[in-house]
Amino acid sequence: MPTDKTPQSLTCLDLFCGCGGFTLGMERARFRCLAAIDFNKEAIATFKANFSKETRAFRKDLSRFSPDKLAAKIGVNTVDVIVGGPPCQGFSTVRQVDAANHGPRVRRDKRRYLFRYFLDYVAAFRPRVFVIENVMGLQSAAKGKFFTLVQAEARNLGYRVQAQVEEARFLGVPQKRRRQLVIGVRNDVPGYFAGELRPASRVGDHLARNLWDAIGDLPELLAGEGNEETDYDLLLREVFFAERGEKARHYLQTVLEIDRAPRLTAHRARPHNEKDLRDFARLREGEHSGEAEARGEKMEFLYKRSCFKDRYKRQHREELCSTIVAHLSKDGLMFIHPTQNRSLTPREAARIQTFPDWFAFPVARTHQFRLIGNAVPPLVAEAVGEEIRDFLTAATQPANQVIPFEIAPLPATEEQAVEWLRPLLDMPPTTLRRVAPDDFKRAWFAIAFLYAGLHPDSALDHGEAICRKCEGEYAPVAAIEPRLSAPYYERSGWPVVLAPIAREAWRRYRSQALAEAEFYCSEAQMAGICYRSPQLAEEVRIQRVDFNSTKDIQG
Ligand SMILES: C[S@@+](CC[C@H](N)C(=O)[O-])C[C@H]1O[C@@H](n2cnc3c(N)ncnc32)[C@H](O)[C@@H]1O
């Protein structure tokens, strides 16, 4: 019988779930999603149409639906992972145009604080890992204030937090989509979540290379044409495969799962007025309206040319599509089909977002576009899910297993760690380069030993806000060396005094003077966690290979 630690039964929650892009990817990465929450009627209707009843979908406002209410409904008060995309409109870089990301309007936008409801669930369910997905604007909004707040508040809950940018194109999504991920790992879970995501294993190297790989087999339509449900054009599909080769076939069959969809749905083009249609016809493939005008085309629409030079854009077959956004529900002017005189259909947008063809959108077209544009591409979510699964599997050591440690030397006590670190604190930063390799390594391992909650990846992205209070997990270190406790950078949690050492560690890591396992020294981190948690130390026996042969760290 699987226990809650066996890989088969890893569980998750999806908050602000939308139509379920994140859930779909997590389920494909073999997570069991116990519940998904969103307050939007169409989102929950679409979610329910696509997932089994075992994944409970609740239409609830997360600002009013507390974690204990969810726990009572699903009969579980802990999960392995919580994922979610608190709404991002408040952070969107698009809104920087109208200054909405700056000044007093920032304070009035309540949606920006929705991440706190997400963190309430983290505090209550204590997942081992959480992942927040958001737009890139999260980093820059209000000069980074929210980016710092999300990370600082998660760290205060006992999570090691790291922010990384996800580039969907490298994961097989035929789209220019960059999103901010904020990943938290509970401090007592050893190891550092790897920086770069790899494409989902199911896809192999059959990634979509461009827009046409995802939509080239779909039937032609005029603007305003198409039905909510229709037959595929199987002849056209075969022609497409013949032209594009096996890779295209594999992508459509493996990622978009065309064979699982009995009929084609949501391939219905929106109507456009005659003037727009004439202007679309003036665009060459891959061109926006400003470029067409620059080569002498005269567009009919009236607009302020300095602001809206790219009012229309015709996508290119052999390039990545522009980012599919929820704004598609308002108009499709930036998403003109590469060869047909109309904007993309919801099914085309869904395919570019890597939703499989069987995924149903049983709601009106404007809602379809909004749900699709808001979603995490399932293929991205799957890559994230697989990475978390691998990470948790490696971090879950069966009780009494002897873990061989190959990194040496590791400190045995906090006093010893501080002793190894102190000489570097007293040096002028410019002289750190001259520290002998072994002395530097000892000091770097000492940091991992002392601070399970700090991530090397966030050491240099600390923002400007500094906290001077000595608190939380730093308090014990303060008694030995006060500088190691405060001041610290609010965003990353790194004590200010360690910043030059982290910079030097990065330099040595990049020049390969520090190996991967030394830079992300989870062994030193694990030794520190066991030192502070006698209970965990009893469960795992750590054996220092290579260091006084077989001496246990407890012994
Ligand atoms: C960016 S979308 C999330 C998309 C989702 N991660 C996916 O992959 O499909 C944000 C969602 O948050 C929902 N939302 C906004 N405020 C909410 C609230 N107070 N309570 C619950 N859901 C909310 C919206 O309805 C929207 O579906």
The ligand as an ORCA input file, in Angstrom:
! r2SCAN-3c Opt
* xyz 0 1
  C      -4.145     33.502    -14.543
  S      -5.654     32.692    -14.297
  C      -5.098     31.107    -13.803
  C      -5.002     30.116    -14.911
  C      -4.682     28.714    -14.505
  N      -3.484     28.610    -13.726
  C      -4.581     27.759    -15.703
  O      -3.530     27.190    -15.900
  O      -5.580     27.593    -16.429
  C      -6.218     33.391    -12.797
  C      -7.559     32.864    -12.302
  O      -7.811     33.389    -10.991
  C      -9.207     33.470    -10.826
  N      -9.488     34.356     -9.668
  C      -9.273     35.683     -9.567
  N      -9.593     36.125     -8.345
  C     -10.039     35.054     -7.649
  C     -10.517     34.873     -6.335
  N     -10.606     35.893     -5.490
  N     -10.879     33.637     -5.939
  C     -10.796     32.600     -6.807
  N     -10.348     32.709     -8.068
  C      -9.969     33.920     -8.492
  C      -9.686     33.984    -12.163
  O     -11.042     33.656    -12.362
  C      -8.740     33.272    -13.143
  O      -9.342     32.114    -13.660
*
